[in-house]
Amino acid sequence: IYLYLVLAVSAALAAFGLVSLFRVWLGSETFNGVNLALPLVWGGLWVYHWHVVESQSWTGRTADPVRRLYVYVTSWYGLGMLAVGVGIVLWRALLQAYDSLFATELLISGSPGLWGDATASGLAVAVAGGAFWWWHWHRVVRDDAGSELRQVYLHLFTILPGSAAVMVPLTMILFRILQMVIGQPDSPASDHFQMIPAALAALVVGIGLWGYHWAVARQEAQARTAQARAAQTQSTGAADGLPAARRVYRYLAAATGLVATAAGVVILLGAAIGLLEFLGGKTLVAGFWRRDALALAVSLLLVGVPMWAYHWFGVQREAHSAGAQELNAPSRRIFVYLIFGAAVLLVLGNLSAVLFMVLRDALEGALDAMVIQDAKWSLAMVLMAGVVSVYYWLVLKEDREA
């Protein structure tokens, strides 16, 4: 514990010092001595203690849980630094290209352009973090495919954040495009798409994180399956069942996609109710928000439906092929009961709101078609949550019967 605690602290401070030193070399920071002292002192401590750890030849060193915890935590924040740094550099490059093509005003004289403090800082962070990530991930734990902590790291700390880093900017980009096509943007096109460079940079980084680690996870899963079949030790479920971390990831990803899909359906239904301009001689909605709402709903559906369908129907196939082991997995039971329970509560709560509005207007003698407009969001929630609750009730029933 002492050795790996010192390694963790010294690695973090050495990485911070390397970022500062690289910024000096790149000309975005003034040298003051500390820039060199931090990486030298803490880097020296890290090298010495790593040598001490590697010189110990006790049995089971590579399977030491403390060692694994240190390595995967350091790999994780090194990967985070690499992703942030690459994202900043990409953002600056794309922003410079965007301004050159679409900016309405000339660049101010003396502007740093592509190479500025932000680019230098991003490059420094990427190099320092990438060095620590490469060493720990590709050198120290490259043969640790059978570790449960590795599966947690892969699926919950890299693939899941990577998928989120794809979904969010992709939704933003689609919304901006659809808002310009069918919506009512409140700014010129050059300003309306000003966020596209940042969103594209985040999207590229997210695709890289997601794609690389998903490929690693699939390759290792196939290798474990082949080894289990060769040794005829499938009783552990290595060949047929999902590893626990992968299972949790797929249910979390399915839940994320389902939430995005549900939000899109609610907005779409609310917009559809608002399309009724006149009912009973009264205007139901001003109409200024409908096109933007439609653009947002379509964006959420385009991202959320594939995300939910891919992961949910994937785990459905695994559950029915693997049998009781997957059907009784805690992550599956928690997911299905949580979604079903949340949907039922949404139905009850919003149905109560609709009944309250109807009874309130009826008792006040003011019941008319406007109550539909007042209750449009509650009605949309009831319809969406009702379908979700019925579907997952059938899933629960099917699981119990199986």
C-alpha positions in Angstrom: 0.0 0.0 0.0 2.8 2.4 0.9 4.7 1.8 -2.4 1.7 2.2 -4.6 0.4 5.2 -2.7 3.7 6.9 -3.2 3.7 5.9 -6.9 0.2 7.3 -7.3 0.9 10.6 -5.7 4.3 11.1 -7.5 2.8 10.1 -10.8 0.0 12.7 -10.5 2.4 15.5 -9.5 5.0 14.4 -12.1 2.3 14.6 -14.8 1.3 18.1 -13.6 4.9 19.1 -13.7 5.4 17.7 -17.2 2.4 19.7 -18.5 4.0 22.9 -17.0 7.4 22.1 -18.5 6.0 21.3 -21.9 4.1 24.6 -21.8 7.4 26.4 -21.2 9.0 24.6 -24.2 6.0 25.5 -26.4 6.3 29.1 -25.5 2.9 29.5 -23.6 4.4 29.9 -20.1 7.3 31.7 -18.6 10.0 29.5 -17.0 10.3 30.0 -13.2 12.2 27.0 -11.9 9.2 25.1 -10.5 8.5 24.0 -14.1 11.6 21.9 -14.0 11.7 21.1 -10.3 8.3 19.4 -10.3 8.9 16.7 -13.0 12.5 16.1 -11.8 11.7 15.6 -8.1 8.4 13.7 -8.4 9.4 11.9 -11.5 12.6 10.8 -9.7 10.5 9.5 -6.8 8.2 7.7 -9.2 11.1 6.0 -11.1 12.8 4.9 -7.8 9.7 3.4 -6.2 8.8 1.7 -9.5 12.2 0.2 -9.5 11.7 -1.0 -6.0 8.3 -2.6 -6.9 9.7 -4.3 -10.0 12.7 -5.6 -8.1 10.5 -7.6 -5.8 9.9 -11.1 -7.1 7.3 -12.5 -4.7 4.7 -14.9 -6.1 1.5 -13.2 -7.4 2.9 -9.7 -7.7 1.1 -9.1 -11.0 -2.2 -10.2 -9.5 -1.8 -7.9 -6.5 -5.2 -6.0 -6.2 -3.4 -2.9 -4.9 -1.1 -2.9 -7.9 -4.0 -3.3 -10.2 -5.9 -0.5 -8.6 -2.9 1.9 -8.9 -2.3 0.9 -12.5 -5.9 1.3 -13.7 -6.5 4.6 -11.9 -3.3 6.0 -13.3 -4.2 4.7 -16.8 -7.6 6.3 -16.4 -6.6 9.8 -15.6 -3.7 9.6 -18.1 -6.3 8.6 -20.7 -8.5 11.5 -19.6 -5.6 14.0 -20.0 -4.9 12.5 -23.4 -8.5 12.9 -24.5 -8.9 16.4 -23.2 -5.6 17.5 -24.8 -6.5 16.0 -28.1 -9.9 17.5 -27.9 -8.5 21.0 -27.3 -6.1 20.8 -30.2 -8.8 19.5 -32.5 -11.2 22.2 -31.3 -8.7 25.0 -32.1 -7.9 23.5 -35.5 -11.6 23.2 -36.4 -12.5 26.6 -35.0 -9.7 28.2 -37.0 -10.9 26.5 -40.2 -14.5 27.4 -39.4 -13.6 31.1 -38.8 -11.6 31.2 -42.0 -14.5 29.8 -44.1 -17.6 31.3 -42.5 -16.7 34.2 -40.1 -18.3 37.5 -41.2 -15.4 39.6 -39.9 -11.7 39.5 -40.7 -9.4 38.1 -38.0 -8.1 40.8 -35.7 -4.5 41.7 -36.5 -2.1 40.1 -34.1 -4.5 37.2 -33.3 -2.6 34.0 -32.4 -4.7 32.0 -34.9 -4.2 28.2 -34.6 -1.1 28.3 -32.5 -2.0 30.0 -29.2 -2.0 29.3 -25.5 -5.0 27.0 -25.8 -3.4 24.8 -28.5 -0.1 24.7 -26.6 -1.8 23.7 -23.3 -3.8 21.0 -25.1 -0.7 19.6 -26.7 1.1 19.6 -23.4 -1.7 17.9 -21.5 -2.1 15.3 -24.3 1.6 14.4 -24.4 2.0 14.2 -20.6 -1.2 12.2 -20.1 -0.6 10.0 -23.1 2.9 9.0 -21.8 1.5 7.8 -18.5 -1.5 6.1 -20.1 0.7 4.3 -22.7 3.2 3.1 -20.1 0.6 1.7 -17.6 -1.9 0.4 -20.2 0.3 -1.0 -22.9 3.3 -2.1 -20.8 2.2 -2.9 -17.3 -1.2 -4.5 -17.7 -1.2 -5.7 -21.3 -1.4 -9.3 -20.1 -4.1 -8.7 -17.5 -7.1 -9.7 -19.7 -8.6 -12.0 -17.0 -8.8 -9.4 -14.3 -12.3 -8.4 -13.1 -11.0 -4.9 -12.4 -9.9 -4.6 -16.0 -13.4 -5.3 -17.1 -14.8 -2.7 -14.8 -12.2 -0.2 -16.1 -12.9 -1.1 -19.8 -16.7 -1.0 -19.7 -17.6 1.5 -17.0 -14.7 4.0 -17.0 -13.8 4.1 -20.7 -16.5 2.6 -23.0 -19.5 4.1 -21.1 -18.0 7.7 -20.9 -16.9 7.3 -24.6 -20.5 6.5 -25.6 -21.7 9.5 -23.7 -19.1 11.6 -25.3 -20.5 10.5 -28.7 -24.2 10.9 -27.8 -24.1 14.4 -26.4 -22.2 16.3 -29.2 -24.0 14.2 -31.9 -27.3 15.3 -30.5 -26.2 18.9 -30.3 -24.9 18.8 -33.9 -28.1 17.2 -35.2 -30.3 19.7 -33.3 -28.4 22.7 -34.7 -28.7 21.4 -38.3 -32.4 20.5 -37.9 -33.1 23.8 -36.2 -31.6 25.6 -39.2 -33.6 23.5 -41.6 -37.0 23.2 -40.0 -36.7 25.4 -36.9 -36.5 29.1 -36.2 -32.9 30.0 -35.2 -32.4 33.4 -33.5 -29.0 34.2 -35.0 -27.3 34.2 -38.4 -26.0 30.9 -39.8 -22.3 31.8 -39.0 -23.2 32.4 -35.4 -25.7 29.5 -35.2 -23.1 26.9 -36.0 -20.3 28.4 -33.9 -20.5 25.5 -31.5 -20.0 22.9 -34.3 -16.1 22.9 -34.0 -16.2 22.1 -30.3 -19.0 19.5 -30.8 -17.1 17.9 -33.6 -13.9 17.7 -31.6 -15.7 16.1 -28.7 -17.4 13.7 -31.1 -14.1 12.6 -32.7 -12.5 12.0 -29.2 -15.6 10.1 -28.0 -15.6 7.9 -31.1 -11.9 7.2 -30.5 -12.4 6.3 -26.8 -15.5 4.2 -27.5 -14.2 2.4 -30.6 -10.7 1.6 -29.3 -11.8 0.2 -25.9 -14.8 -1.6 -27.4 -12.5 -3.3 -29.8 -10.2 -4.3 -27.0 -13.1 -5.6 -24.9 -14.4 -7.7 -27.8 -11.0 -9.1 -28.6 -10.4 -10.1 -25.0 -13.9 -11.6 -24.7 -13.4 -13.7 -27.8 -10.0 -14.9 -26.4 -11.6 -15.9 -23.1 -14.4 -17.7 -24.9 -11.9 -19.7 -27.0 -9.9 -20.6 -24.0 -13.0 -21.7 -22.0 -14.2 -23.8 -24.9 -10.7 -25.4 -25.4 -10.5 -26.2 -21.7 -14.2 -27.2 -21.5 -14.8 -25.0 -18.5 -17.9 -23.3 -19.5 -19.5 -23.8 -16.2 -18.1 -20.5 -15.1 -20.2 -18.8 -17.8 -17.1 -17.3 -19.5 -18.2 -18.5 -22.9 -21.9 -18.1 -22.8 -22.6 -15.4 -20.2 -21.6 -11.8 -20.1 -18.9 -10.7 -17.7 -20.5 -8.6 -14.9 -18.9 -5.3 -15.9 -19.9 -5.7 -19.5 -23.4 -6.6 -18.5 -23.7 -3.5 -16.3 -22.3 -1.3 -19.1 -24.8 -2.6 -21.6 -27.8 -2.0 -19.3 -26.5 1.5 -18.4 -26.1 2.2 -22.1 -29.6 0.9 -22.8 -31.0 3.1 -20.0 -29.2 6.1 -21.4 -30.6 5.5 -24.9 -34.1 4.8 -23.5 -34.1 8.1 -21.5 -33.0 10.0 -24.7 -35.7 8.2 -26.7 -38.4 8.9 -24.1 -37.5 12.6 -24.0 -37.7 12.8 -27.7 -41.1 11.1 -27.8 -42.5 13.4 -25.1 -41.3 16.5 -26.9 -42.7 15.2 -30.2 -46.1 14.4 -28.6 -46.2 17.8 -26.9 -45.4 19.5 -30.2 -48.0 17.4 -32.0 -50.7 18.6 -29.5 -49.5 22.1 -30.0 -50.0 21.9 -33.8 -53.8 22.4 -33.2 -54.0 26.1 -33.9 -57.7 26.4 -33.3 -60.1 24.3 -31.3 -63.4 25.6 -30.1 -62.6 29.0 -31.5 -59.6 29.6 -29.3 -55.9 29.7 -30.1 -54.1 26.9 -28.4 -50.5 27.8 -28.9 -48.5 30.7 -30.2 -46.4 28.4 -32.3 -43.0 30.0 -31.9 -41.5 27.0 -30.2 -43.0 24.2 -32.3 -40.3 23.9 -35.0 -37.5 24.0 -32.5 -39.2 21.4 -30.4 -39.6 19.2 -33.4 -35.9 19.6 -34.3 -34.9 18.7 -30.7 -37.2 15.7 -30.6 -35.9 14.3 -33.9 -32.3 14.8 -32.8 -33.0 12.9 -29.5 -34.7 10.1 -31.4 -32.0 9.7 -34.0 -29.4 9.3 -31.3 -31.4 7.5 -28.5 -33.3 4.9 -30.5 -30.2 3.2 -32.0 -28.4 3.4 -28.7 -31.3 1.7 -26.8 -32.1 -0.8 -29.5 -28.5 -2.0 -30.0 -27.7 -2.6 -26.4 -31.2 -3.7 -25.2 -31.8 -6.3 -27.9 -28.2 -7.4 -27.6 -28.7 -8.3 -23.9 -32.1 -9.8 -24.7 -30.4 -12.2 -27.1 -27.8 -13.0 -24.5 -30.3 -13.5 -21.8 -32.4 -16.0 -23.8 -29.4 -17.9 -25.0 -27.6 -18.1 -21.7 -30.7 -19.0 -19.6 -31.2 -18.5 -15.9 -27.7 -17.1 -15.3 -28.4 -14.0 -17.3 -32.1 -13.7 -16.5 -31.3 -13.7 -12.7 -28.4 -11.4 -13.0 -28.8 -8.5 -10.4 -28.0 -5.9 -13.1 -30.8 -7.1 -15.3 -33.3 -7.3 -12.5 -32.4 -3.9 -11.2 -32.6 -2.4 -14.7 -36.0 -3.9 -15.6 -37.7 -3.2 -12.3 -36.2 0.3 -12.1 -37.5 1.2 -15.6 -40.9 -0.4 -15.0 -41.3 1.3 -11.6 -40.2 4.7 -12.9 -42.6 4.4 -15.9 -45.5 3.4 -13.6 -44.8 6.4 -11.3 -44.7 8.7 -14.3 -48.0 7.4 -15.5 -49.7 7.8 -12.1 -48.2 11.3 -11.4 -49.0 12.8 -14.8 -52.4 11.1 -15.0 -53.2 12.8 -11.6 -52.0 16.1 -13.0 -54.4 15.7 -16.0 -57.3 14.8 -13.8 -56.6 17.8 -11.5 -56.6 20.2 -14.5 -59.9 18.8 -15.8 -61.6 18.8 -12.4 -60.3 22.2 -11.6 -61.7 23.8 -14.8 -65.0 21.8 -14.5 -65.6 23.0 -10.9 -64.8 26.5 -11.9 -67.2 26.3 -14.8 -64.3 27.1 -17.3 -63.8 23.6 -18.9 -63.1 24.0 -22.6 -60.6 22.8 -25.2 -57.8 24.9 -23.6 -57.4 22.2 -21.0 -55.8 20.0 -23.7 -53.2 22.7 -24.2 -52.6 23.1 -20.5 -52.1 19.4 -20.0 -50.2 18.6 -23.2 -46.9 17.7 -21.4 -48.7 15.5 -18.9 -50.6 13.8 -21.6 -47.4 13.2 -23.6 -45.8 11.7 -20.4 -48.7 9.4 -19.8 -48.6 8.1 -23.4 -44.9 7.6 -23.4 -44.6 6.1 -19.9 -47.7 3.9 -20.5 -46.1 2.2 -23.5 -42.8 1.8 -21.6 -44.4 0.3 -18.5 -46.5 -2.1 -20.6 -43.5 -3.3 -22.6 -41.3 -3.9 -19.5 -44.2 -5.5 -17.7 -44.2 -8.1 -20.5 -40.4 -8.4 -20.2 -40.8 -9.1 -16.5 -43.5 -11.6 -17.2 -41.5 -13.4 -19.8 -38.4 -13.5 -17.5 -40.5 -15.1 -14.7 -42.0 -17.7 -17.0 -38.5 -18.5 -18.3 
